[in-house]
Amino acid sequence: MRKLLIHIFFLLSIPALAQTGTLRGTVTTSDGKPAEFVNVVLERTGRGATVDQAGNYTIAKIPAGSYTLVASFTGLVTQKKPVAIAAGESLTIDFTLAEDDQQLQEVIVRSSANRVTDKGGEMVARMPITNLQNPQAFNVVGKELMKQQNVVAITDAFKNAPGVVATLYPSGGIGALSRGFSTGIDARNGLQTTSGRGSADIANIERIEFIKGPSGTLFGAGISSFGGVVNLVTKKPFETFKGSVDLSVGSFGLGRISADVNTPLNADRSLLLRVNTAVQRQDSYNERGFYNSAMFAPSLLYKASDRLSVLVDAEIYSVNSVRPTYVRIAPDAGIRSYADIPLAYKKSLLENDLDAQTNTAKLFAEARYRLNGGWTSTTNFSYVNEATERSYQDYPVWISPDEVTVDVSRYGPVSNTYMNLQQNFNGTFLTGPLKHTVLAGANVTQYTGRGQSGSTGIIRTLNVKNGNLPKINRILVDSALVPGTMLNWGRSSTITYGAYAADVISLNDRLYAMLSLRYEYLEDKSMGPWSTPYTQRSLSPKLGLVYQLVKDKVSLFANYMNGYQNYPSIVQPDGSTLQVKPIYAIQYEGGVKAELFDKKINTTLSYYYIDIDNAVRYGSNSFAFQDGKQVSKGIEWDFTANPAQGLTMTLGYGYNNNRILGAENLDRNISGNSPQHVANYWVNYQFQSGALRNFGLGAGGNYVSDAYFDDANLFLLPSYHVVNASAFYENNNMRIGFKLNNIGDQKSWGYWGAPNPTRNFVANVILKF
C-alpha cells in the first residue's frame, strides 16, 4: 500500500542542503485553527520559535542530538515531544493543543476577538509565506467578523473589504467591484468555480480572501479579473466533536436555520467529518421578490499517516428566487440620475411568478503528502456544475420621465461545468546564504456549457402616471416566447493548460524578492451561433520586493503584476473577423504593511497603477478595434485591530480613478460603475467583567460615492452612506444577536441600476455544543 501511495502522489526524495538539522511543523488548537503565538522551544537550549498566523513554525541550525520539544501558551495544555535530529536532517513535528479548562475560567486564549486581525493562510500566495513577506495587498474577511454582523447574505460580508463594492448580477450570481473592475466569485479553495447564476451560501464559508490587482500569474485568466481574485475558503474538519445550530429571523419574512457539526469517526481521530447545512426563506423589501435556498455541504478528512492526508468535500446548493432587475435609461429620456426614476422605490412592474431555479453541485478533493526534505506535494481535483432550469430576467428602459418599456428574456435550461486538476509542489532549500521558498505547479481546466434563451422584445410600454399599472406575468411572457424565439447556444467547450512557478528568495532576514511566471494555453472548441473556435497563449510574470523596516513588524513592499483575459475572435459588421489578442493589464503597486503589538494591529496602505494598452473598444459604426487604453489608479488602506480584550475594529478606505483613454467619444471618461471613494468601518465590543459580562455592542457602516452607470458618463448612480448596529450576548454555550441594517433607510442603486434593500433587521440564536 505504501508503494502504491508513493506512485499515486508523486513522491520525491530531495536531499537536505543544510549542514545542521531543522525542525518545522504546524501547531493547531483542538478546533483545528492555527495556534498563533504559541512558543515552540527546545528545552534547556534557548532555541525556539513562535508560531505564525498560518500555524507554522521553523527552528533552523540545530546541532545534531536528542532534545525535548515543548509547545506552550497560556490557556492551552503544554505538550512535550522527544526528538532526535541528525546533521542535514529536516524533521516535521506537529502539535494539536487542547484548551486548559482551569485557565480558561480566567483567560480567553486565541479568542475570536483576535481573529479579525488574522491574515494567515497559504492560498493567497499558494505558498507558506506570511503577510509581511508577501509583496501584494490582500484582505481577509473571516467568520468571526461575519458572526459579529449577523451576516446571512454573502454579499454583506464583501462590504468589509476596503475598496470593494458587492454586486448582484441580473443572471442571479454575485460579484465584486475592485480597483475599478468587475470581479466574479470564481475561486473556491484556490480552484476555478463559478457563481454567475447560483450565488453561494455563507454557512460553509470559513473566510473570504480578496487578492487585489491582476493576479493571472498564480490563478490564471479563468479565475482572476484585472481587479483581483475573490477566493472562498470553505470550512474543514478538525479532531474534536463540536457543533452549533443557528436560527435567524428578520425583516421581509426572513426565516433561516443552519447547522455546523464536526465529529471524529474513529478512535484514533484519523477520520474526521464535518457537515454544514442551511435552509433560508425570505421575501423582498420590494413588492416583488423572494429568495429561497437550501445548502448541504459534507466534508471528510482522512489522515492516512503522519505524512499523507486526503480531504474530500461536496456542496449542493439550490436556489429559487426572483432575479435583480437590470434598469436602463435611454439617452434622450430626460433622466440623468437613478434617483429621479419616477417609479416608487418599492414598486415593481412584474409579478413574482417570473422567477428562476438554479441548482449547483461542487466536489473537491485534495491529497497532501509531506515529502522528504520538508517538501509538500498537493494534488487537487474539483468538479463544479451550475444548472439553471429557468431564469426570467427583465430589462426595463425608461424612455421619458413618465414612460418605460419592458422586455423580458427567459434563459434555460443552462448548464456550465468546470473540471480542474491541479498539482503543486512546495518546499524550501538553500543556495549558499540564500533561502528559497518555492512553488511549482501545473493545472488543467475543462469547461463545457450548454444553454438557450429567448426575448419577448418590448412586451409593454407603461405610463407611470396612469396609477394602476398592469403587471407583467409568466403567462404573458410565455405567450410571447412562441416556438422559434428560443435560440439554442450550441456547445461551449474550452480546455486550459497552465504551468507556473514562484520563488520567494530570502536575501537576508529582512529582505525578500519574489519571482513568478505562468504560461497558459487555451483551446476553444465551441460550436454554436456565436462560436469562433480559437487558441491563445499567454505568458504572465510577477515580480515583488519586500523589506522589513522592523523585523516581523513593519514591511515596505512593491510589485509588478500581470493579468490577462482570453478573448474570442469578433465577427465584424462586414463579415470580416478580428483576431483578438489576449488583453493584458499591468499593475505597479507599492506600500507599507504593519503588524504591531503582538499582532493586535494589522494594517496595509498601498498605491496601485493598472495599465491596459490593448483593450477592445467599439466605434460608432459598430466595428471592433483592439487599440483602446484604460488606466486605473488609486490608494487602499485597511486597518484591523484588537486594542483591548473584547474590542475589535475594522476600517477601510479605497480611492480609485479609472479612466478610458483614446477611445472615440470616451476619451478621459470615468469607466462605468467605478465609484471613486469607498469606505467601510465596524467596531465591536464585548464586556469582559461585571454585570454586563458577555454582553456586547457593534456599529459600523459603508460609504460609496457617486458613480456613472455607463462609460459615456450620462447616468448617475448616487452616493450612499448606510449605517448598521448590533447588540448581542455570547458565552460558551450560546449566542443571541440582533442587528439593524440601514438605520437611516437610505435609498441606493447597485451595479445594474437595481435598488438596494431598505431598513431591515436580523435576529438570531446560536446554540453551541
NUKOLLUM-901909 format. One line per 5 residues: number of its first residue (from 1); their letters; for each residue x, y, z of C-alpha. Coordinates in steps of 0.02 Angstrom, whole numbers. Example, Ala and Ser with C-alpha at 12.3 -4.5 7.8 and 13.67 -1.06 7.14 Angstrom:
<nodes>
1) AS) 615:-225:390 ~ 684:-53:357 .
</nodes>
This chain:
<nodes>
1) MRKLL) 0:0:0 ~ 141:119:42 ~ 224:87:-126 ~ 57:120:-214 ~ 36:286:-124 .
6) IHIFF) 213:332:-173 ~ 169:313:-357 ~ 0:399:-344 ~ 58:557:-257 ~ 223:586:-347 .
11) LLSIP) 336:554:-201 ~ 507:625:-224 ~ 661:623:-117 ~ 751:790:-104 ~ 912:790:-2 .
16) ALAQT) 932:918:135 ~ 1059:1051:93 ~ 1090:1121:266 ~ 1238:1064:370 ~ 1135:1066:530 .
21) GTLRG) 963:998:568 ~ 797:1088:554 ~ 633:1065:645 ~ 470:1128:571 ~ 286:1091:586 .
26) TVTTS) 112:1157:621 ~ 25:1193:785 ~ -164:1195:794 ~ -294:1208:931 ~ -418:1068:961 .
31) DGKPA) -545:1153:847 ~ -424:1144:701 ~ -371:1327:700 ~ -191:1389:685 ~ -123:1414:862 .
36) EFVNV) -38:1580:827 ~ 86:1647:958 ~ 118:1475:1035 ~ 300:1456:1089 ~ 392:1303:1023 .
41) VLERT) 562:1280:1108 ~ 697:1150:1129 ~ 701:1125:1316 ~ 858:1191:1405 ~ 937:1259:1246 .
46) GRGAT) 863:1432:1220 ~ 822:1386:1041 ~ 643:1407:984 ~ 513:1493:876 ~ 342:1574:886 .
51) VDQAG) 201:1501:783 ~ 148:1616:641 ~ -27:1662:580 ~ -39:1506:473 ~ 4:1393:620 .
56) NYTIA) 182:1356:560 ~ 350:1362:649 ~ 530:1328:598 ~ 685:1306:707 ~ 841:1302:600 .
61) KIPAG) 1027:1266:627 ~ 1004:1141:768 ~ 1160:1044:815 ~ 1138:855:799 ~ 1074:772:958 .
66) SYTLV) 924:722:1062 ~ 806:851:1133 ~ 635:880:1210 ~ 523:993:1104 ~ 396:1094:1205 .
71) ASFTG) 242:1186:1140 ~ 158:1303:1265 ~ 42:1450:1282 ~ -67:1520:1421 ~ -236:1435:1418 .
76) LVTQK) -177:1284:1319 ~ -113:1120:1388 ~ 76:1112:1367 ~ 141:968:1260 ~ 315:892:1255 .
81) KPVAI) 388:776:1123 ~ 560:692:1116 ~ 657:720:955 ~ 823:659:889 ~ 898:754:744 .
86) AAGES) 1048:719:635 ~ 1157:838:535 ~ 1073:885:371 ~ 906:815:429 ~ 740:907:422 .
91) LTIDF) 603:842:537 ~ 419:886:543 ~ 339:885:716 ~ 157:941:732 ~ 58:984:888 .
96) TLAED) -128:991:925 ~ -154:1084:1089 ~ -312:1065:1192 ~ -386:1203:1298 ~ -340:1207:1482 .
101) DQQLQ) -512:1216:1562 ~ -447:1285:1728 ~ -353:1429:1650 ~ -495:1467:1529 ~ -603:1515:1677 .
106) EVIVR) -498:1673:1690 ~ -408:1691:1523 ~ -477:1694:1346 ~ -347:1611:1234 ~ -348:1638:1046 .
111) SSANR) -518:1713:1072 ~ -625:1751:921 ~ -586:1934:952 ~ -407:1911:894 ~ -455:1828:732 .
116) VTDKG) -512:1986:643 ~ -327:2034:628 ~ -276:1864:558 ~ -210:1867:379 ~ -132:1695:384 .
121) GEMVA) -164:1561:253 ~ -69:1481:110 ~ -198:1507:-28 ~ -161:1692:-56 ~ 14:1658:-124 .
126) RMPIT) -6:1469:-140 ~ 145:1450:-28 ~ 179:1464:160 ~ 237:1644:172 ~ 173:1771:296 .
131) NLQNP) 79:1932:261 ~ 237:2033:294 ~ 335:1928:169 ~ 203:1944:32 ~ 233:2089:-91 .
136) QAFNV) 47:2107:-129 ~ -103:2187:-45 ~ -245:2074:5 ~ -389:2073:128 ~ -471:1936:229 .
141) VGKEL) -649:1932:298 ~ -664:1789:422 ~ -810:1701:503 ~ -788:1797:667 ~ -825:1963:583 .
146) MKQQN) -970:1885:489 ~ -1039:1821:653 ~ -1024:1992:735 ~ -1126:2067:594 ~ -1261:1932:587 .
151) VVAIT) -1221:1907:403 ~ -1346:1797:309 ~ -1307:1855:131 ~ -1129:1828:70 ~ -1126:1997:-19 .
156) DAFKN) -1144:2082:152 ~ -978:2004:201 ~ -896:2084:48 ~ -932:2256:121 ~ -791:2231:247 .
161) APGVV) -655:2229:113 ~ -579:2401:78 ~ -620:2471:-93 ~ -740:2329:-132 ~ -923:2350:-181 .
166) ATLYP) -1033:2195:-188 ~ -1137:2167:-345 ~ -1287:2059:-391 ~ -1294:2003:-572 ~ -1460:2005:-668 .
171) SGGIG) -1421:1822:-702 ~ -1434:1787:-514 ~ -1249:1773:-473 ~ -1136:1877:-364 ~ -979:1978:-394 .
176) ALSRG) -874:2121:-330 ~ -807:2286:-395 ~ -623:2302:-352 ~ -498:2431:-413 ~ -620:2487:-548 .
181) FSTGI) -655:2314:-622 ~ -792:2185:-602 ~ -731:2026:-520 ~ -830:1865:-517 ~ -827:1745:-370 .
186) DARNG) -730:1620:-473 ~ -614:1537:-346 ~ -658:1409:-213 ~ -513:1343:-110 ~ -397:1411:-245 .
191) LQTTS) -479:1316:-388 ~ -592:1380:-526 ~ -776:1384:-487 ~ -925:1490:-538 ~ -1064:1587:-454 .
196) GRGSA) -1129:1677:-607 ~ -1306:1612:-588 ~ -1317:1524:-420 ~ -1231:1633:-289 ~ -1159:1549:-132 .
201) DIANI) -1214:1521:48 ~ -1119:1592:196 ~ -1144:1437:305 ~ -997:1341:231 ~ -876:1488:220 .
206) ERIEF) -727:1496:339 ~ -654:1654:263 ~ -659:1760:106 ~ -495:1815:29 ~ -487:1970:-80 .
211) IKGPS) -323:1962:-176 ~ -303:2132:-256 ~ -247:2176:-431 ~ -213:2074:-589 ~ -172:1900:-522 .
216) GTLFG) -159:1796:-679 ~ 15:1733:-636 ~ -42:1614:-499 ~ -228:1594:-534 ~ -248:1608:-723 .
221) AGISS) -369:1706:-832 ~ -519:1598:-789 ~ -513:1642:-604 ~ -447:1820:-598 ~ -501:1987:-667 .
226) FGGVV) -397:2146:-677 ~ -472:2194:-509 ~ -410:2036:-424 ~ -471:1869:-360 ~ -608:1829:-235 .
231) NLVTK) -572:1659:-156 ~ -698:1570:-46 ~ -613:1460:84 ~ -732:1327:150 ~ -741:1251:323 .
236) KPFET) -633:1097:358 ~ -648:952:483 ~ -548:951:645 ~ -513:824:782 ~ -645:858:916 .
241) FKGSV) -833:841:924 ~ -912:1012:912 ~ -1063:1093:833 ~ -1188:1233:827 ~ -1364:1269:766 .
246) DLSVG) -1411:1445:710 ~ -1591:1506:696 ~ -1616:1676:615 ~ -1773:1779:583 ~ -1793:1955:516 .
251) SFGLG) -1871:2081:402 ~ -1956:2037:238 ~ -2010:1869:309 ~ -1834:1804:339 ~ -1826:1629:412 .
256) RISAD) -1661:1535:412 ~ -1588:1386:502 ~ -1411:1324:483 ~ -1305:1193:570 ~ -1119:1154:583 .
261) VNTPL) -1073:985:657 ~ -897:913:669 ~ -851:741:735 ~ -711:612:728 ~ -771:447:656 .
266) NADRS) -643:330:736 ~ -546:311:898 ~ -378:374:835 ~ -459:528:756 ~ -386:491:586 .
271) LLLRV) -557:501:500 ~ -649:665:527 ~ -818:725:466 ~ -893:898:460 ~ -1065:941:394 .
276) NTAVQ) -1134:1115:361 ~ -1312:1142:304 ~ -1433:1288:288 ~ -1612:1323:233 ~ -1673:1501:203 .
281) RQDSY) -1837:1582:154 ~ -1855:1769:127 ~ -1963:1892:33 ~ -1905:2064:-26 ~ -1915:2246:27 .
286) NERGF) -1997:2268:-143 ~ -2174:2209:-178 ~ -2095:2084:-297 ~ -1956:1966:-250 ~ -1906:1818:-143 .
291) YNSAM) -1753:1710:-109 ~ -1773:1529:-55 ~ -1619:1420:-40 ~ -1555:1256:32 ~ -1373:1203:53 .
296) FAPSL) -1292:1039:109 ~ -1102:1028:123 ~ -1016:874:197 ~ -826:869:216 ~ -720:715:255 .
301) LYKAS) -536:716:306 ~ -433:556:314 ~ -260:562:394 ~ -187:406:317 ~ -19:432:401 .
306) DRLSV) 87:568:479 ~ 132:616:300 ~ -24:587:196 ~ -196:666:215 ~ -344:660:97 .
311) LVDAE) -485:787:104 ~ -649:769:9 ~ -791:893:19 ~ -951:921:-76 ~ -1080:1060:-85 .
316) IYSVN) -1256:1054:-153 ~ -1345:1220:-165 ~ -1520:1253:-232 ~ -1598:1425:-257 ~ -1772:1477:-311 .
321) SVRPT) -1780:1667:-324 ~ -1826:1821:-422 ~ -1681:1895:-519 ~ -1624:2076:-492 ~ -1694:2197:-620 .
326) YVRIA) -1575:2270:-750 ~ -1634:2452:-759 ~ -1578:2562:-905 ~ -1614:2739:-962 ~ -1625:2799:-1142 .
331) PDAGI) -1502:2940:-1183 ~ -1645:3059:-1232 ~ -1762:3010:-1088 ~ -1734:3170:-991 ~ -1673:3072:-839 .
336) RSYAD) -1493:3085:-782 ~ -1495:3004:-609 ~ -1566:2840:-548 ~ -1636:2937:-400 ~ -1752:3027:-524 .
341) IPLAY) -1835:2871:-595 ~ -2021:2903:-562 ~ -2069:2725:-511 ~ -2093:2711:-323 ~ -1942:2629:-238 .
346) KKSLL) -2040:2478:-177 ~ -2150:2456:-332 ~ -2124:2329:-470 ~ -2183:2310:-648 ~ -2183:2119:-644 .
351) ENDLD) -2262:1975:-547 ~ -2173:1850:-434 ~ -2206:1703:-549 ~ -2067:1767:-663 ~ -1937:1677:-559 .
356) AQTNT) -1780:1570:-578 ~ -1722:1399:-519 ~ -1537:1356:-508 ~ -1450:1203:-434 ~ -1263:1197:-403 .
361) AKLFA) -1157:1044:-364 ~ -975:1058:-312 ~ -849:921:-271 ~ -673:950:-209 ~ -534:826:-168 .
366) EARYR) -359:857:-103 ~ -216:737:-69 ~ -72:814:28 ~ 91:720:55 ~ 244:777:151 .
371) LNGGW) 397:730:53 ~ 573:709:116 ~ 672:868:145 ~ 522:967:204 ~ 436:974:35 .
376) TSTTN) 249:950:9 ~ 152:879:-138 ~ -29:937:-155 ~ -145:861:-284 ~ -315:944:-306 .
381) FSYVN) -468:899:-407 ~ -632:993:-419 ~ -796:975:-512 ~ -921:1117:-521 ~ -1089:1115:-609 .
386) EATER) -1210:1261:-608 ~ -1376:1215:-690 ~ -1518:1337:-716 ~ -1686:1259:-757 ~ -1764:1429:-795 .
391) SYQDY) -1721:1610:-768 ~ -1838:1754:-811 ~ -1740:1916:-821 ~ -1820:2086:-851 ~ -1747:2239:-937 .
396) PVWIS) -1848:2399:-914 ~ -1790:2551:-1014 ~ -1851:2725:-964 ~ -1886:2820:-1124 ~ -1959:2977:-1042 .
401) PDEVT) -1992:3045:-866 ~ -2161:2954:-874 ~ -2140:2805:-988 ~ -2046:2641:-977 ~ -2033:2496:-1098 .
406) VDVSR) -2013:2320:-1032 ~ -1940:2168:-1116 ~ -1914:2000:-1031 ~ -1794:1861:-1075 ~ -1804:1681:-1024 .
411) YGPVS) -1643:1582:-1002 ~ -1641:1396:-979 ~ -1602:1261:-970 ~ -1422:1324:-948 ~ -1280:1214:-885 .
416) NTYMN) -1099:1263:-851 ~ -973:1133:-792 ~ -792:1156:-738 ~ -670:1016:-701 ~ -499:1059:-627 .
421) LQQNF) -344:955:-595 ~ -201:1042:-508 ~ -32:984:-445 ~ 78:1091:-332 ~ 248:1062:-251 .
426) NGTFL) 302:1175:-108 ~ 468:1174:-20 ~ 622:1267:38 ~ 807:1249:1 ~ 968:1346:20 .
431) TGPLK) 1091:1409:-109 ~ 1234:1474:-7 ~ 1166:1607:112 ~ 1002:1624:15 ~ 843:1534:68 .
436) HTVLA) 716:1492:-67 ~ 531:1461:-34 ~ 469:1382:-193 ~ 305:1341:-279 ~ 300:1239:-439 .
441) GANVT) 134:1186:-511 ~ 26:1143:-660 ~ -160:1135:-692 ~ -287:1080:-822 ~ -462:1155:-827 .
446) QYTGR) -600:1094:-941 ~ -758:1197:-964 ~ -916:1142:-1053 ~ -1077:1238:-1067 ~ -1248:1225:-1149 .
451) GQSGS) -1399:1337:-1147 ~ -1539:1426:-1235 ~ -1628:1591:-1217 ~ -1761:1698:-1296 ~ -1827:1875:-1279 .
456) TGIIR) -2001:1947:-1292 ~ -1936:2112:-1360 ~ -2038:2260:-1297 ~ -2186:2172:-1222 ~ -2266:2328:-1149 .
461) TLNVK) -2244:2517:-1140 ~ -2311:2584:-974 ~ -2352:2760:-917 ~ -2323:2777:-731 ~ -2443:2923:-718 .
466) NGNLP) -2588:2806:-754 ~ -2591:2744:-574 ~ -2634:2560:-578 ~ -2501:2481:-685 ~ -2546:2310:-756 .
471) KINRI) -2409:2190:-700 ~ -2321:2076:-823 ~ -2335:1892:-777 ~ -2271:1724:-838 ~ -2424:1687:-944 .
476) LVDSA) -2397:1846:-1043 ~ -2209:1816:-1063 ~ -2226:1633:-1112 ~ -2358:1676:-1241 ~ -2235:1798:-1321 .
481) LVPGT) -2095:1668:-1322 ~ -2175:1566:-1460 ~ -2084:1417:-1537 ~ -1937:1478:-1636 ~ -1896:1626:-1524 .
486) MLNWG) -1787:1521:-1409 ~ -1609:1516:-1476 ~ -1500:1364:-1441 ~ -1324:1423:-1396 ~ -1241:1264:-1454 .
491) RSSTI) -1099:1189:-1353 ~ -962:1290:-1269 ~ -802:1194:-1243 ~ -631:1254:-1187 ~ -480:1171:-1111 .
496) TYGAY) -343:1269:-1025 ~ -169:1209:-981 ~ -64:1308:-859 ~ 109:1292:-783 ~ 180:1411:-654 .
501) AADVI) 324:1435:-534 ~ 363:1558:-395 ~ 517:1583:-289 ~ 525:1693:-135 ~ 708:1722:-100 .
506) SLNDR) 762:1773:75 ~ 911:1883:34 ~ 934:1910:220 ~ 820:1907:372 ~ 731:2066:315 .
511) LYAML) 742:2073:125 ~ 636:1960:13 ~ 617:1951:-175 ~ 477:1860:-267 ~ 499:1796:-445 .
516) SLRYE) 347:1714:-526 ~ 296:1660:-701 ~ 146:1573:-778 ~ 120:1501:-952 ~ -58:1465:-1007 .
521) YLEDK) -126:1387:-1166 ~ -313:1394:-1204 ~ -401:1295:-1339 ~ -582:1339:-1380 ~ -681:1206:-1475 .
526) SMGPW) -854:1283:-1453 ~ -991:1253:-1581 ~ -1142:1366:-1598 ~ -1212:1527:-1674 ~ -1084:1641:-1588 .
531) STPYT) -938:1520:-1584 ~ -771:1559:-1664 ~ -651:1419:-1611 ~ -478:1486:-1571 ~ -318:1455:-1474 .
536) QRSLS) -220:1578:-1369 ~ -57:1575:-1274 ~ -13:1689:-1129 ~ 142:1722:-1027 ~ 118:1811:-863 .
541) PKLGL) 260:1868:-747 ~ 252:1934:-569 ~ 394:2018:-475 ~ 395:2078:-296 ~ 510:2151:-166 .
546) VYQLV) 488:2163:23 ~ 598:2248:151 ~ 556:2235:336 ~ 595:2403:414 ~ 560:2325:584 .
551) KDKVS) 587:2137:587 ~ 419:2043:585 ~ 326:2206:618 ~ 337:2332:476 ~ 369:2296:291 .
556) LFANY) 388:2401:135 ~ 329:2310:-21 ~ 321:2336:-208 ~ 264:2228:-353 ~ 247:2215:-540 .
561) MNGYQ) 98:2105:-583 ~ 16:2045:-741 ~ -161:1990:-780 ~ -240:1939:-944 ~ -407:1894:-1021 .
566) NYPSI) -425:1771:-1163 ~ -545:1840:-1292 ~ -631:1752:-1440 ~ -623:1820:-1616 ~ -752:1953:-1662 .
571) VQPDG) -857:1947:-1821 ~ -867:2125:-1890 ~ -1023:2202:-1972 ~ -947:2174:-2146 ~ -919:1989:-2111 .
576) STLQV) -733:2002:-2081 ~ -654:1934:-1923 ~ -548:2025:-1794 ~ -424:1904:-1715 ~ -415:1973:-1538 .
581) KPIYA) -253:1953:-1444 ~ -255:1917:-1256 ~ -292:2078:-1163 ~ -156:2115:-1036 ~ -163:2225:-883 .
586) IQYEG) -2:2275:-795 ~ -2:2334:-615 ~ 131:2428:-519 ~ 97:2431:-332 ~ 190:2487:-178 .
591) GVKAE) 152:2516:3 ~ 181:2475:184 ~ 115:2337:297 ~ 122:2330:487 ~ 81:2201:619 .
596) LFDKK) 105:2282:789 ~ 82:2248:974 ~ 90:2059:962 ~ -13:2068:801 ~ -158:2154:887 .
601) INTTL) -148:2284:748 ~ -138:2238:564 ~ -136:2374:431 ~ -89:2397:249 ~ -76:2556:146 .
606) SYYYI) -46:2537:-40 ~ -42:2635:-203 ~ -78:2547:-368 ~ -70:2590:-553 ~ -155:2471:-677 .
611) DIDNA) -124:2498:-863 ~ -217:2413:-1007 ~ -149:2462:-1178 ~ -241:2341:-1294 ~ -421:2343:-1234 .
616) VRYGS) -561:2304:-1357 ~ -673:2451:-1398 ~ -817:2478:-1520 ~ -830:2627:-1637 ~ -989:2718:-1688 .
621) NSFAF) -1002:2605:-1840 ~ -1007:2450:-1726 ~ -837:2391:-1787 ~ -721:2324:-1652 ~ -544:2388:-1626 .
626) QDGKQ) -408:2323:-1511 ~ -322:2489:-1482 ~ -408:2550:-1326 ~ -317:2606:-1170 ~ -376:2610:-990 .
631) VSKGI) -287:2666:-833 ~ -349:2630:-657 ~ -251:2700:-511 ~ -285:2730:-329 ~ -249:2708:-145 .
636) EWDFT) -312:2575:-24 ~ -299:2567:164 ~ -357:2432:282 ~ -343:2427:470 ~ -397:2288:589 .
641) ANPAQ) -362:2292:774 ~ -393:2208:941 ~ -327:2350:1051 ~ -407:2284:1211 ~ -485:2121:1266 .
646) GLTMT) -658:2109:1189 ~ -635:2259:1073 ~ -612:2239:884 ~ -603:2370:747 ~ -610:2354:558 .
651) LGYGY) -581:2508:450 ~ -552:2525:264 ~ -544:2655:127 ~ -516:2647:-61 ~ -490:2786:-186 .
656) NNNRI) -499:2737:-370 ~ -479:2841:-528 ~ -521:2727:-676 ~ -522:2814:-845 ~ -541:2766:-1028 .
661) LGAEN) -407:2844:-1139 ~ -407:2872:-1326 ~ -573:2788:-1368 ~ -691:2878:-1486 ~ -807:2997:-1391 .
666) LDRNI) -750:2924:-1225 ~ -575:2996:-1201 ~ -541:3037:-1017 ~ -712:2972:-964 ~ -728:2881:-799 .
671) SGNSP) -761:2696:-827 ~ -940:2646:-789 ~ -982:2578:-616 ~ -818:2640:-540 ~ -853:2741:-382 .
676) QHVAN) -702:2845:-334 ~ -723:2834:-146 ~ -771:2679:-47 ~ -759:2666:143 ~ -806:2536:273 .
681) YWVNY) -796:2534:463 ~ -851:2420:605 ~ -819:2424:793 ~ -871:2282:909 ~ -854:2269:1098 .
686) QFQSG) -897:2127:1217 ~ -894:2164:1404 ~ -768:2057:1496 ~ -825:2076:1677 ~ -958:2144:1791 .
691) ALRNF) -1146:2139:1771 ~ -1134:2159:1581 ~ -1006:2020:1557 ~ -1033:1929:1391 ~ -1149:2067:1326 .
696) GLGAG) -1088:2167:1177 ~ -1122:2304:1051 ~ -1067:2333:873 ~ -1087:2476:749 ~ -1023:2522:578 .
701) GNYVS) -1067:2561:401 ~ -1019:2585:219 ~ -998:2737:108 ~ -996:2729:-83 ~ -976:2889:-183 .
706) DAYFD) -1065:2937:-345 ~ -1029:2828:-495 ~ -1078:2833:-676 ~ -1186:2689:-737 ~ -1109:2697:-911 .
711) DANLF) -943:2733:-996 ~ -1023:2883:-1083 ~ -1047:2963:-911 ~ -1229:3007:-945 ~ -1318:2924:-798 .
716) LLPSY) -1276:2940:-614 ~ -1285:2810:-477 ~ -1300:2922:-323 ~ -1185:2906:-172 ~ -1247:2825:-13 .
721) HVVNA) -1196:2800:168 ~ -1275:2652:258 ~ -1258:2636:447 ~ -1287:2474:544 ~ -1286:2425:728 .
726) SAFYE) -1296:2265:831 ~ -1318:2202:1009 ~ -1279:2026:1071 ~ -1248:1908:1216 ~ -1124:1766:1197 .
731) NNNMR) -1050:1633:1310 ~ -977:1459:1282 ~ -1150:1382:1255 ~ -1250:1508:1156 ~ -1258:1673:1065 .
736) IGFKL) -1408:1789:1048 ~ -1390:1930:923 ~ -1490:2072:848 ~ -1435:2185:704 ~ -1520:2333:623 .
741) NNIGD) -1461:2367:446 ~ -1478:2531:351 ~ -1536:2625:504 ~ -1563:2786:405 ~ -1668:2695:274 .
746) QKSWG) -1553:2755:136 ~ -1602:2729:-45 ~ -1463:2667:-157 ~ -1438:2583:-325 ~ -1318:2445:-369 .
751) YWGAP) -1207:2397:-515 ~ -1350:2359:-636 ~ -1464:2501:-582 ~ -1572:2394:-467 ~ -1621:2468:-297 .
756) NPTRN) -1541:2401:-139 ~ -1639:2346:18 ~ -1717:2471:136 ~ -1705:2468:327 ~ -1711:2290:397 .
761) FVANV) -1663:2185:547 ~ -1594:2011:582 ~ -1610:1921:749 ~ -1529:1754:785 ~ -1497:1623:918 .
766) ILKF) -1346:1508:906 ~ -1339:1353:1015 ~ -1164:1278:1036 ~ -1122:1101:1087 .
</nodes>
